[in-house]
Amino acid sequence: MDMSYFEFAQARYGVTAFNTANPTDVFPVGSTVLKASWRVVTPGENTTGMYTTTADIAKLVNNPISGGNVLASKELISGVEVALIGMHVVSVLVDHPEFAWATFELASNSPNLPEGMSPSSSDPVSDKSSTFYAAGTPANQCNVLADGVHVTVDEETQICSPITQVFREFEFGGASSDRAADIRQVNADFHEQLPSHAVNDSRLDAVFAAYHLVGTVWQNAGTLRPGLNEMDKTAVGSVDLMNSTMETFVQGKGSSCFSCHNTAGNEESKGIPYQAANFGTSHILLGPFFGD
Ligand code: HEC
């Protein structure tokens, strides 16, 4: 996050600070926050076209409770090579205190669901394999949360079973065709120009040309207020925006970032109540209410 996001969030962080802040306060213009997804690189794998780094990650272990799912242990595996596969980039623009919600992915993560194919179709999504998709897997066997299925891990290789096959339901987050054309153009320009700019600017890394914008979703100017729990219904732009690596299981028509990031409070529900507030779109600020 940048400093303006940090300072605004810090002043409202915690159960009391959040609930006593003015609910109509908004993050200042320019406030920016990112969330990234990574995967472990297979030893010997060619990582051209991916941003990689090393990380210390929690070791996955089998649940000692019979039938229980895999757990992240306290033990860290250090120096693991990981590749960036997805990134959410969220910023407050002038007149848009709800933030503009954008997401980026590697095209090679997963295939796009072909236009006109139902997510519940028994037809294969693609005859080509992707990182998270095995060629020929029918649509209705993808994006399925192993609900009630016992997920285990080979503690040696850290590979879980069963593996979820993934498709990207909306190539451009459900944007209308003219907006999809804009997204295509932005990507083409970025991919073409970044490498030459990177040669002369040490702050830029040409490898990011491999990542492309799926889409951006926002609200009409002047409409943000506390207590909006259906912001996905009033969304503008890529109204079905999801990242196939981060929102794999919740992709669907009419669902977007705003299905979870909104200004509704939870006075009605169990748990620690939090007030309806414009800044409730930030899940960092909601963390303390969920024990984070
Ligand atoms: C199913 C609910 C859900 C959806 C849909 C969702 N998010 Fe989130 N998001 C979360 C939760 C929960 C967190 C808190 C951190 C975590 O658990 O990773 C979060 C955290 C974030 C963060 C870090 C800052 C913050 O608010 O905590 C960003 C940025 C973000 N999401 C962007 C997006 C974007 C962009 C989309 C749409 C493409 C999206 N999210 C869709 C639930 C969701």
Boltz pocket constraint, residues with backbone or C-beta under 6 A from the ligand:
constraints:
  - pocket:
      binder: B
      contacts: [[A, 33], [A, 34], [A, 35], [A, 88], [A, 89], [A, 90], [A, 101], [A, 102], [A, 103], [A, 241], [A, 242], [A, 243], [A, 247], [A, 250], [A, 256], [A, 257], [A, 258], [A, 259], [A, 260], [A, 261], [A, 281], [A, 282], [A, 283], [A, 284], [A, 285]]
      max_distance: 6.0
